[in-house]
Every structure is written in C-alpha cells, then in structure tokens.
Amino acid sequence: QHEDPFRYTKVIHNYAATNLIPRHLGPEYIIHGAKLYSPWDPTRINVTLVVSEWFSDRSTHLLKTLDQKDHPFSEVIIMLPPIIAERDDYEELTVVPVRPQHRQGPDVLDLCDATVNSEWFMLTNSYHHVARHVDLMFTPGTFKPVVPFTPATYPFCFKFAYCKETVSLAQRFKAGFDKVVQDFDMLYKTEERNKFCDEWKSRFGEQGEDLYKREKHRLLTRKKIVGPTGPTATSYTSFLAREGKDGMYKLTDRSLYGARDPFIKIFYKEEKMDSYTPEELALKTALSNDNQTDCNCKAFETKESCEGSGIGCLWRERFESCHPPEMFDDGTPICPVTDAPTMAPTTYIEFDLEQTDAPTITPTRAPVVPDPWFAALFKNREHERLKLGDTEEGLEEEALRDGELQEDDDFFVDEIIDDLSARRTEDAGGSEGDADKVKESSDEEETSEEVPA
C-alpha cells in the first residue's frame, strides 16, 4: 500500500554530536547525541560589538539590519580610520547605541585599542553583518561561555601557512598550545583582554613592529611571512592557558561538535578588491571577467532566498540556516574542488597513427671510437697483443674485438691486419717503426682511392 516501508516518529530525534540550546529542539521527547547548553541571559551578561571599519562606510549595512536580528549586543563600537569623519545619523540606523572611535594605531590592533565599557565583547569587521541568530551558548549553572576551537593538526591547520603561523605566534605565550580559535568566534572578557594586550605590546611593540623580529633568517629567504600582523584570539587563549585562566571558557572541538557563525560575510569580492594595491587592482580588473559566483550559502538567511539562490543551497528548517548540499547525505558540491595537477594521474589518450619507417638506417659497421687523450700513458695494448700472439689469426681476433672489423667484412681483412701491424711497430718505437708508419699511411691513401666507401 505504501511505497516507503518505514514509519517515522517525532518522539525521538538523533542530533548526533551537536551543540544545542533549547531553541533548536523540536517536539521530540527522547533526544540522542545532543549537547545541551544554556542561551545568553541579558540580565547576567552585557556584550559589546566592536566593528572594524575602513573607507567605504560598509558598516552601514550591518547597522541597518541589526534590529532584524536576534543578538545579545547592548552597544556597537565603530573603529574608524583617523581621517574618516563619523556619521551623525547612527541613531537612525538602529536602536542599539552606536559609538564611533578613531583608531590611533594600525587596524590589526582594534582588538586591543577598542575602548570597551562592558564586561564582555565580540569582534567583527564591516565586510560582515550579524547572523540571523547569534546563538551564544553557556554551560548550565556555572554559565561559562562556550567557545569553539579547531585542533592544531595538519589536516585542519598546519597545511595552511597562515594558520600554521598563527599557532606559532600563540606558542610564544604557552609552549605546545594546540588550539586555533577564530577571532570572530571568541567572546572576549575585557579585563583579561587588557592584560593580554599589555603583554603583547611589550613583547612585539606598540604597533606590532617587532612581531617577526626574531624571524629575520626566514625573511631573508621568503621576503614575506604569511601570517597575522596583530593579536589574535588564538594568542589570547594561549595567554589565558599559560595564566591558568582558560577555565573561564568551555572550549569545544568544532571538528566534532560543529559551530555556528555569529557573523556572515557578505562583501566577499569587495574585501578582496580592497586588499589590492592600485597596480594590482588595475591588473586584476583588466584580466577579470567578473562572472564568478561566491558559492556562499550562508549569505541567504531566509528559506525563500536560500531555495531560490540558483546555486543549489538547501534550507535546514530546524536551525533556520542555509547550507551547501554537500553537508547533507549524498549531496553534490556546488563548487567542485579539483586536485592539484601533480596529484591526479595522467590520462592516456589513444592516437590512431599510421605506421612509419624508422627514421634512421641501421648501420652495417660498428662505429670506430677513438682512443682518449690519456690512452698513450698506458701500455695496455702491448700486454693484450702479447697474449694474442704474432699470428695473423691473433691480429684478426684483436681487430674483431676492437670493433674495427665485422665478421662478414672479408674485403677489408688484409688492410686492417696491416694497420694493426703498423700500430705495434709504432708502440715499440724506433726509426724502422716510424718509416713503416709513413709507408702504411701512404698505402691507406691508395686503398681509399681504389675502394669506394
């Protein structure tokens, strides 16, 4: 009667190894595999959002959409370049209080230079906006922030130069530190941030000018080191681990339990273009046809936009999030990744070619290899000839061995044997030998004139 032989129930649900808050649960009574945490409590924790801004005022998009999001932020700080004037209409963009601050150092130090008044804060930049749900998680009872990390191993980190350098810098605070924490995933505690930044600047300079000072030998060979140029959440966590304060967080392995991005990047192309120098930008613009798709399903935050993306994104109803199809069973990647050319085997192509003649004619005589320049210093030929004897048969055998005579070259036997006799005379030395050599040379000239080549 039914095509599907299985019956499904809503009583039990398998979440596998997933970090959840009550909002993610459905009507099921029996839950398998879920790690359940508490959501953010606004009565207990105030969180400030620090946004790094540059010259294009892209943070306006973040502020305009902020009131439509489920977020914990009680204040927003916009870190502006010194020469950029602040807006005077921030209150029209969002109901959340916005405070502009002009940075006094490089933008990579916004983590340290932002003047934060709340106990906790998070960091992002103007190429992102706030996710539809910022699901901050805390441990029940103790209310420790749950922060995802990535294991510092080769598959997840060390095969990427930037990540490897990030871990190397973090290990200057605590040797052997093996966790990578994304800057935008960390919920920073302001008091500990201040202590960390004080030490970071004392080690590496007020603007990080001494960050790679001890790596001069690498700079001589590489010209440029691919790595962070400022403080990172990984170094911050390593600092806390050294001080024995990392217990204020519940660190979870995102390779096992996953993680949800609190901020979504929406200006992919703009971020890439802004990083180019004027010369690189002109070259990129001339060579680019601008017809590529970002393949970023996370940018679609509603079911309608996700399913109508045109690139194959799928909507997860329970988590209200958009994902690429490869995250589901039997899903095909929307942006296939090809192997490196040296990793894939060479494909054999069959050619239907006609048979052709050999390019060269097989030689009928063995080539004559002249003696090297140092052969005159040794008397090996004399010893060999003594072993062969003075008979005509011995001389003929020597000629065959030296390659000067083929077994079927009967026509040249007499001439070559005479030539070998002349060589023996030459090796022995003496006036008679010299005369015979001259005579033999003249005989060879007569023979070459009589016998065609």
Disulfide bonds with the S-S distance in Angstrom:
Cys112-Cys197 2.01
Cys157-Cys163 2.07
Cys295-Cys335 1.74
Cys297-Cys313 2.04
Cys306-Cys322 2.03
